[in-house]
């Protein structure tokens, strides 16, 4: 099967969360493995303010970037799985 490279940017909402973004990286990496993706690189880009906040309570988030190698169905499976995570605010998956 054809392997493709993806760049997934996941915005983590740290407000009211028990742990830091660095503690969230292994959990998100495990979710990516569950949907048959292979994480090749992780980059914690830190906290940034949103240009267009969705609410007054959430004006910023922590951006985590994952380089992933997997089949063409990964974006669909990963988005469905991450919708269930309460701490994940936004997801952007693009092909490299």
C-alpha positions in Angstrom: 0.0 0.0 0.0 1.2 3.5 -0.7 2.6 5.4 2.3 2.1 9.1 2.4 3.6 11.8 4.6 1.3 14.1 6.6 1.7 17.1 8.8 -0.9 17.2 11.6 -1.3 20.4 13.6 -3.3 19.8 16.7 -4.3 22.6 19.0 -4.5 21.6 22.6 -6.7 23.6 25.0 -4.7 23.8 28.3 -7.4 25.8 30.1 -8.7 23.7 33.0 -6.5 20.8 32.0 -4.7 18.7 34.5 -1.5 18.3 32.6 0.8 20.2 30.3 1.1 19.9 26.5 4.3 17.8 26.9 2.2 15.3 28.9 -0.3 15.3 26.0 2.2 14.4 23.3 2.5 10.7 24.3 -1.3 10.3 24.5 -1.8 11.9 21.0 1.1 9.8 19.6 -0.7 6.7 20.9 -4.0 7.8 19.3 -2.1 8.2 16.0 -0.7 4.7 16.3 -4.2 3.3 17.0 -5.4 4.7 13.6 -2.3 3.0 11.9 -0.1 6.1 11.6 3.6 6.2 12.3 4.8 9.4 14.1 8.2 10.4 12.7 8.6 13.8 14.4 6.9 15.9 17.1 7.2 19.6 17.5 5.7 21.6 20.5 5.3 25.0 19.0 4.0 26.6 22.3 1.0 28.7 23.1 -0.4 31.2 20.6 -3.3 33.5 20.5 -6.1 32.8 18.0 -6.7 35.4 15.3 -10.4 34.3 15.3 -11.3 32.9 18.7 -14.4 30.7 18.8 -15.4 32.0 22.2 -14.3 34.6 24.7 -13.1 31.9 27.0 -10.8 30.3 24.5 -8.5 33.0 23.0 -5.3 30.9 22.8 -4.1 27.3 22.5 -1.0 25.2 22.5 0.1 24.1 19.0 1.5 20.6 18.6 2.8 19.4 15.2 3.2 15.8 14.3 4.9 14.4 11.1 3.1 11.2 10.3 3.6 8.5 7.7 0.5 6.4 6.8 -2.0 5.3 4.2 -4.3 7.8 2.4 -7.2 7.1 4.8 -5.3 8.4 7.9 -6.8 12.0 7.9 -10.4 10.7 8.0 -9.7 8.1 10.8 -7.6 10.5 12.8 -10.1 13.4 12.8 -12.9 11.0 13.8 -10.8 9.7 16.7 -9.7 13.1 17.9 -13.2 14.5 17.9 -13.7 12.4 21.1 -10.8 14.1 22.9 -12.1 17.0 25.0 -8.7 18.7 25.3 -8.2 18.9 21.5 -9.6 22.2 20.2 -8.6 22.2 16.5 -7.1 19.8 14.0 -5.4 20.5 10.7 -4.0 17.6 8.6 -2.2 18.4 5.4 -0.2 16.2 3.0 3.5 17.0 2.8 
